[in-house]
């Protein structure tokens, strides 16, 4: 009985969390469906991003091409690392604040990936 009650509460809070995150992302959505830059300035996104970067502090390099911050790319520019959503926020808003949906890519790899691919490079 207690086990079933715990499972029910866990499922209830998971549904509540999904509704909350989806509502949060929807307030930053344009009529075209795109998520505005305001989402990436929100307190919730900064908190999740900070937690993610702390969890991968020993692996601060692009998870696709393996370049580190400060290396040079083909154009001679310094490599900039960005936190990327594996499943894009535009199509999966309920995963926007899930740390399991994040990966570390350089700016070049992130632009090449865009929102068309959902490859996990971990």
N, C-alpha and C positions, 0 to 999 in steps of 0.2 A: 504494500500500500504506500509506504513512504517513498519507495523507489519510483513508483509510478508518478507520485506527486512531484518529486524532484525533476523527473523527465518532463512533466507537463510545464513546470515553471521555467525550465531551461528553454523549451521550445517557445513558450510565450515571450520570454525576454529576447530571444533571437529574432522572432517576428517583429517585436517592438523596435529592436535595434535596426533591422532592415528598413522598416518604415521611416524611422528617424533619419537615417543616412540618406535614403532616397529623397525625402522631403528637403533635407539640407542641400543636396546637389540640385534639386529642382529649382530652388530659389536663385541659383546662379546660372540657370539655363536660359539661353536666348530663344526667341520664337522658332528659329531654324533648328533647334535641338542641340546646338553646340553649347558646351560649358564655357562660361566667360572666364576671363583672367581673375575675376574677383574670387572665385573658388580657391585659386592658388595663393590668395592673400589672406584667406580665412584662418582664424585661430585653430580650428580643427585640423586643417591640412598641415599647418606648421607643426602641430603637436605630433601627428602621425609621422610626418617626414623626419622630425628630430629623433623619434624613437627608432625608426628604421635605420637611420644613419648610425646611431649608437650601436645597434645590433650588428652592423656589418663593418665596424671600424677597422678590422684587420684585413678586410678585402676591399679597400678603396681603390678599385680599378674598374674599368669597363668590363662587364661580365660577358660581353660578346667578342670584342677585339683585343681585350686585355691591356689596353693602354692605360697609363696612370695619369693622374692630374699633373699638369706641368709638362708632359711630353708634347711633342709637336705632331700635328697631323700633316697630311699631304700638302696642304696649302701653306704650311708654316705657322699656323695659328696654334696657340696653347690649347691643349685638350681640356674641355670643361665637362665635368661629370654632372649628370642630372638624375633625379629619381623618376623612374618611368613606371606607368601602370601597364602591367602585362595585358590585362583585359581593359580596353579603353573606357574611360569614364563616359564618353558619349553613348556607348552601347550598353554598358554595365554600370549604371550609377550606384547600385547597391554595393559595389566592391570598391568605391572610391576611397574609403578610409580603412581598408583592410590591408594590414602590413603583408599578408601573404600574397597580395596582388601587386607588390612593388618589386622592382629590380633596379640595379644601378647600371646605367649606360652612359657612354660619352654622348655629346650633343650630336655628332655625326651619325652614330648608330641609331639614336632615338629618332632623328629626322627620317632616316631610311626606313625604319620600322613603321612610323606613322601610326594610324589607328586601323590599318588593314590587317596586321598580323598579330597573333596572340602567342608568339613563341616565348617560352620560359627559358631564360639563359642561365638559371642558377646552377 
